[in-house]
């Protein structure tokens, strides 16, 4: 058990990884942050905060899920480094 625990590697900046991927896939879909916000019923400002590394706002699993559905991207794609 001890050896298996040592092999685990966690992304220390998981929110930043997700932020970058949300922005990447949003742009690939040709969507503005305002369009994405409308699709997931959130404010444009909130989407901009999610994508901003400077704000560092943490978002809920529900928001993460809604964005993945709107972008047509699986959750695991959004957490890939």
Backbone torsions as a table, in degrees:
resi	resn	phi	psi	omega
1	UNK	NA	-44.0	-178.7
2	UNK	-60.0	-42.3	-179.7
3	UNK	-65.5	-37.9	-179.6
4	UNK	-65.6	-37.5	179.1
5	UNK	-64.5	-36.5	179.8
6	UNK	-68.7	-24.5	-177.6
7	UNK	-80.8	-16.3	-179.3
8	UNK	-70.4	135.7	176.4
9	UNK	-124.4	124.8	-178.7
10	UNK	-107.8	146.5	175.7
11	UNK	-79.4	109.4	-178.1
12	UNK	-70.1	-17.2	179.9
13	UNK	-120.7	47.6	-174.0
14	UNK	-58.6	-38.6	179.3
15	UNK	-64.5	-39.2	178.2
16	UNK	-67.2	-37.7	176.7
17	UNK	-61.6	-46.0	179.4
18	UNK	-63.7	-43.7	178.6
19	UNK	-55.1	-49.8	-178.4
20	UNK	-62.1	-41.0	-179.3
21	UNK	-69.8	-38.4	176.9
22	UNK	-59.5	-48.1	-179.6
23	UNK	-62.7	-43.3	-179.6
24	UNK	-60.6	-51.6	-177.4
25	UNK	-70.3	-31.7	176.4
26	UNK	-62.9	-45.0	179.7
27	UNK	-67.5	-38.3	177.3
28	UNK	-60.4	-34.2	178.9
29	UNK	-80.4	-6.8	-179.2
30	UNK	74.1	27.6	-178.9
31	UNK	-100.8	144.7	170.3
32	UNK	-84.9	164.7	177.1
33	UNK	-65.5	-30.6	177.0
34	UNK	-66.6	-40.5	178.3
35	UNK	-65.1	-43.0	178.2
36	UNK	-62.6	-42.7	179.0
37	UNK	-57.5	-43.3	179.7
38	UNK	-65.0	-38.9	-178.8
39	UNK	-63.4	-34.6	-175.6
40	UNK	-106.3	9.5	176.1
41	UNK	59.0	47.0	175.0
42	UNK	-127.3	164.3	179.0
43	UNK	-74.9	152.3	177.5
44	UNK	-59.1	-42.4	-179.7
45	UNK	-61.0	-38.8	179.6
46	UNK	-64.5	-43.2	177.5
47	UNK	-62.5	-42.7	178.2
48	UNK	-61.2	-39.2	177.8
49	UNK	-66.0	-40.8	178.1
50	UNK	-59.4	-42.8	-177.4
51	UNK	-77.6	-14.6	-176.2
52	UNK	-88.1	125.9	176.3
53	UNK	-74.7	-23.5	-177.9
54	UNK	-70.8	-37.6	-178.3
55	UNK	-73.7	-42.7	177.9
56	UNK	66.3	28.9	-179.1
57	UNK	-73.5	130.5	176.0
58	UNK	-89.1	139.2	-175.2
59	UNK	-118.0	162.8	-175.7
60	UNK	-78.6	163.9	175.2
61	UNK	-62.9	-37.4	178.9
62	UNK	-61.3	-43.8	177.9
63	UNK	-64.4	-44.4	177.4
64	UNK	-56.3	-46.2	179.2
65	UNK	-63.6	-47.8	-179.6
66	UNK	-59.3	-41.7	179.6
67	UNK	-65.3	-41.0	179.7
68	UNK	-62.8	-40.2	178.5
69	UNK	-65.7	-45.9	-179.3
70	UNK	-61.2	-35.6	-179.6
71	UNK	-85.4	-10.8	-178.1
72	UNK	68.8	32.7	-176.7
73	UNK	-124.6	137.2	179.4
74	UNK	-69.1	155.2	179.3
75	UNK	-57.5	-37.8	-178.7
76	UNK	-65.9	-29.7	176.2
77	UNK	-67.2	-33.8	-178.7
78	UNK	-75.0	-17.4	178.5
79	UNK	-102.9	0.0	179.2
80	UNK	-69.7	135.9	175.6
81	UNK	-72.9	NA	NA
